[in-house]
Amino acid sequence: AEAARAASLAAESQTMIAADPEVVTTYQEVIDFVEKNGLSEEISLSMDADGVYMNVKAAILFTPGSAVITESGTAALQRVAELIGNFENKIMIEGHTDNIPHHDQKFESNWELSAGRALAVLRHLAEQQNIYPARLAAVGYGEYNPLVPNDTAEQRAANRRVNIVLVYEPEGAE
């Protein structure tokens, strides 16, 4: 486990080097905020050259198969909105599901479910938390960008998530 941790830290520092110093600074600020507000259990963080990713477990935000935000989800998003308010970055909201086929009246497939969840988070941030709508966009990835193989219930749960990304746009980039 120590070796794995060392390897993941090494990989993370490689990522750090590849990312713009501005992204690294943002990442540090996000880490500080998440820790200070006791959100480490609910939100895991990562970063790459495109920005800082706040990975919110779907179980906190939604009941299974639903895109209606729960009370615990509302509380978590209130904190996230507070954090987003400290930055001017555009925000991309990414919905992800596990690979269990989904089909009901409301959502034809995991794509619709993931997009519906991303849109629910977007609307909540814009309408309830007053995040400027022009900063927000939503995308549904369905089951096609898993974090881990969908081999166990625990791993499937890890794949059901909404990423709230503080998008990094280099100065002068179009």
LINGI-V918435 format. One record per residue. N is the residue number from 1. RES is the residue in three letters. SS is DSSP state (h for helix, s for strand, l for the rest). D_FIRST is the distance of its C-alpha to the first C-alpha in Angstrom with 2 decimals. Layout:
((N;RES;SS;D_FIRST) (N;RES;SS;D_FIRST))
//
This chain:
((1;ALA;l;0.00) (2;GLU;h;3.81) (3;ALA;h;5.44) (4;ALA;h;5.05) (5;ARG;h;6.12) (6;ALA;h;8.57) (7;ALA;h;9.75) (8;SER;h;10.45) (9;LEU;h;12.17) (10;ALA;h;14.07) (11;ALA;h;15.12) (12;GLU;h;16.20) (13;SER;h;18.23) (14;GLN;h;19.81) (15;THR;h;20.82) (16;MET;h;22.14) (17;ILE;h;24.25) (18;ALA;h;25.63) (19;ALA;l;26.66) (20;ASP;l;29.86) (21;PRO;h;29.72) (22;GLU;h;31.38) (23;VAL;h;28.50) (24;VAL;h;26.05) (25;THR;h;28.46) (26;THR;h;28.75) (27;TYR;h;24.97) (28;GLN;h;24.82) (29;GLU;h;27.76) (30;VAL;h;26.24) (31;ILE;h;22.99) (32;ASP;h;25.30) (33;PHE;h;27.47) (34;VAL;h;24.77) (35;GLU;h;23.29) (36;LYS;h;26.84) (37;ASN;l;27.95) (38;GLY;l;25.11) (39;LEU;l;24.28) (40;SER;l;20.49) (41;GLU;l;20.20) (42;GLU;l;22.76) (43;ILE;s;22.19) (44;SER;s;19.22) (45;LEU;s;20.14) (46;SER;s;19.95) (47;MET;s;22.51) (48;ASP;s;24.09) (49;ALA;l;27.52) (50;ASP;l;29.18) (51;GLY;s;28.17) (52;VAL;s;25.90) (53;TYR;s;24.59) (54;MET;s;24.52) (55;ASN;s;23.00) (56;VAL;s;24.70) (57;LYS;s;23.74) (58;ALA;h;26.88) (59;ALA;h;26.87) (60;ILE;h;27.73) (61;LEU;h;30.48) (62;PHE;s;32.12) (63;THR;l;32.92) (64;PRO;l;32.05) (65;GLY;l;34.32) (66;SER;l;35.92) (67;ALA;l;36.26) (68;VAL;l;37.79) (69;ILE;s;35.77) (70;THR;l;35.06) (71;GLU;h;35.75) (72;SER;h;32.09) (73;GLY;h;31.99) (74;THR;h;35.08) (75;ALA;h;33.62) (76;ALA;h;30.44) (77;LEU;h;32.66) (78;GLN;h;34.96) (79;ARG;h;32.19) (80;VAL;h;31.17) (81;ALA;h;34.88) (82;GLU;h;35.13) (83;LEU;h;32.34) (84;ILE;h;33.94) (85;GLY;l;37.20) (86;ASN;l;35.89) (87;PHE;l;35.70) (88;GLU;l;38.22) (89;ASN;l;35.94) (90;LYS;l;36.71) (91;ILE;s;34.42) (92;MET;s;33.26) (93;ILE;s;32.22) (94;GLU;s;30.31) (95;GLY;s;30.29) (96;HIS;s;27.82) (97;THR;l;27.89) (98;ASP;l;26.09) (99;ASN;l;27.91) (100;ILE;l;29.94) (101;PRO;l;33.53) (102;HIS;l;35.28) (103;HIS;l;39.04) (104;ASP;l;41.41) (105;GLN;l;44.52) (106;LYS;l;42.73) (107;PHE;l;40.04) (108;GLU;l;40.77) (109;SER;l;37.22) (110;ASN;h;33.70) (111;TRP;h;35.13) (112;GLU;h;37.71) (113;LEU;h;35.30) (114;SER;h;32.80) (115;ALA;h;35.78) (116;GLY;h;37.38) (117;ARG;h;34.35) (118;ALA;h;34.08) (119;LEU;h;37.83) (120;ALA;h;37.66) (121;VAL;h;35.21) (122;LEU;h;37.45) (123;ARG;h;40.57) (124;HIS;h;39.09) (125;LEU;h;38.12) (126;ALA;h;41.57) (127;GLU;h;43.75) (128;GLN;h;42.19) (129;GLN;l;40.35) (130;ASN;l;42.88) (131;ILE;l;40.58) (132;TYR;l;43.02) (133;PRO;h;43.15) (134;ALA;h;43.60) (135;ARG;h;40.05) (136;LEU;s;38.59) (137;ALA;s;37.89) (138;ALA;s;36.14) (139;VAL;s;34.75) (140;GLY;s;33.60) (141;TYR;l;31.05) (142;GLY;l;31.17) (143;GLU;l;28.38) (144;TYR;l;28.24) (145;ASN;l;25.40) (146;PRO;l;22.47) (147;LEU;l;19.11) (148;VAL;l;17.47) (149;PRO;l;19.33) (150;ASN;l;21.69) (151;ASP;l;20.58) (152;THR;l;20.11) (153;ALA;h;21.89) (154;GLU;h;18.81) (155;GLN;h;18.26) (156;ARG;h;22.03) (157;ALA;h;22.02) (158;ALA;h;19.58) (159;ASN;h;22.07) (160;ARG;l;24.99) (161;ARG;s;25.16) (162;VAL;s;27.54) (163;ASN;s;26.60) (164;ILE;s;28.92) (165;VAL;s;29.00) (166;LEU;s;30.68) (167;VAL;s;32.15) (168;TYR;l;32.54) (169;GLU;l;35.95) (170;PRO;l;36.80) (171;GLU;l;40.18) (172;GLY;l;43.04) (173;ALA;l;41.09) (174;GLU;l;43.05))
//
